[in-house]
Every structure is written in structure tokens, then in C-alpha cells.
Amino acid sequence: MNLMQELEELDCAEEFFELLQVPYEADVINNKRVPLLQLFHQLLEQYNAPNLADYQAALTKAYCLLKHGVRVELAASTCASCASECQV
């Protein structure tokens, strides 16, 4: 299984940290889970074809920014524009 396939199988923020071997504090993750993953995804967009080091760097940066209370302007969610069955 390649990295992209492994990432697609993950269910929670902690699994990203464990797979990418990025140290974290559970309290930080518990309180900022959604903004952390949104920022992580946003930071990944700067890479054309991210590799393991890019994923680690993006997750580390997102975690560090949120851990230290930096307010980050996140892009608006595009969830409502998808055609998946999750729409209500």
C-alpha cells in the first residue's frame, strides 16, 4: 500500500500523526481537531505532488501554529459543492 492509500484509510487526526510519525499532545488535538485538519489540507495544496516529507512538514506546521494560538484564516469549505451521498 502506498502513502496516498494509507492516508485515505485514516479516520481521525491522531492516525495522521501516528502514520506520519509527527509528535503531538493529545490535549491539543482534542481541542482543535477540525481546524488542524483543515489547515493541514490547506498547507498541502502548496505542493504539486507531495511526498512523505511534505506531508510531515505540513502537519507539523499546522500543529505548531494551532498549538501556539496563532489564528489562521482558513479557506471556506467546499463540502456542499460535492456530489457525494453525505449531502443533506
VOFILO-533087 format. One line per field, with one value per residue (C-alpha): y, x, z; residue number from 1; residue in one letter. Coordinates in nm, 3 decimals. Example, Ala and Ser with C-alpha at 12.3 -4.5 7.8 and 13.67 -1.06 7.14 Angstrom:
REM residues 2
py (-0.450_-0.106);
px (1.230_1.367);
pz (0.780_0.714);
nr (1_2);
rest (A_S);
This chain:
REM residues 88
py (0.000_0.342_0.658_0.800_0.479_0.470_0.833_0.763_0.489_0.715_0.801_1.057_1.325_1.107_0.849_1.113_1.196_0.831_0.737_1.041_0.997_1.354_1.402_1.561_1.628_1.471_1.780_2.000_1.757_1.716_2.090_2.184_1.875_2.028_2.347_2.137_1.904_2.194_2.381_2.063_2.015_2.382_2.367_2.053_2.244_2.426_2.100_1.964_1.601_1.582_1.315_1.186_1.476_1.727_1.564_1.565_1.931_2.039_1.850_1.977_2.337_2.315_2.161_2.414_2.713_2.598_2.481_2.828_3.000_3.150_3.231_3.113_3.223_2.902_2.870_2.822_2.463_2.326_2.027_2.149_2.150_1.779_1.517_1.260_1.091_1.283_1.588_1.658);
px (0.000_0.141_0.126_-0.181_-0.375_-0.275_-0.381_-0.720_-0.781_-0.731_-1.030_-0.903_-0.640_-0.434_-0.392_-0.236_0.019_0.096_0.130_0.345_0.542_0.485_0.487_0.178_-0.002_-0.347_-0.495_-0.401_-0.559_-0.878_-0.942_-0.851_-0.917_-1.120_-0.914_-0.597_-0.704_-0.838_-0.510_-0.312_-0.511_-0.469_-0.091_-0.067_-0.212_0.120_0.282_0.228_0.293_0.350_0.582_0.620_0.843_0.590_0.305_0.515_0.610_0.251_0.117_0.397_0.338_-0.041_0.001_0.262_0.056_-0.257_-0.073_0.075_-0.260_-0.194_-0.526_-0.523_-0.768_-0.899_-1.040_-1.416_-1.532_-1.637_-1.820_-2.158_-2.033_-1.956_-2.191_-2.144_-2.420_-2.329_-2.528_-2.839);
pz (0.000_-0.090_0.122_-0.053_0.002_0.367_0.416_0.259_0.516_0.819_1.037_1.288_1.341_1.574_1.298_1.072_1.341_1.404_1.036_0.957_1.280_1.395_1.775_1.930_2.256_2.282_2.451_2.155_1.910_2.115_2.131_1.774_1.563_1.279_1.231_1.247_0.969_0.760_0.793_0.718_0.397_0.304_0.357_0.142_-0.152_-0.196_-0.314_-0.667_-0.577_-0.203_-0.069_0.286_0.392_0.255_0.448_0.764_0.717_0.654_0.957_1.180_1.071_1.116_1.460_1.571_1.456_1.635_1.946_1.992_1.943_1.602_1.441_1.084_0.820_0.666_0.317_0.301_0.296_-0.042_0.105_-0.015_-0.373_-0.387_-0.526_-0.252_-0.061_0.255_0.146_0.345);
nr (1_2_3_4_5_6_7_8_9_10_11_12_13_14_15_16_17_18_19_20_21_22_23_24_25_26_27_28_29_30_31_32_33_34_35_36_37_38_39_40_41_42_43_44_45_46_47_48_49_50_51_52_53_54_55_56_57_58_59_60_61_62_63_64_65_66_67_68_69_70_71_72_73_74_75_76_77_78_79_80_81_82_83_84_85_86_87_88);
rest (M_N_L_M_Q_E_L_E_E_L_D_C_A_E_E_F_F_E_L_L_Q_V_P_Y_E_A_D_V_I_N_N_K_R_V_P_L_L_Q_L_F_H_Q_L_L_E_Q_Y_N_A_P_N_L_A_D_Y_Q_A_A_L_T_K_A_Y_C_L_L_K_H_G_V_R_V_E_L_A_A_S_T_C_A_S_C_A_S_E_C_Q_V);
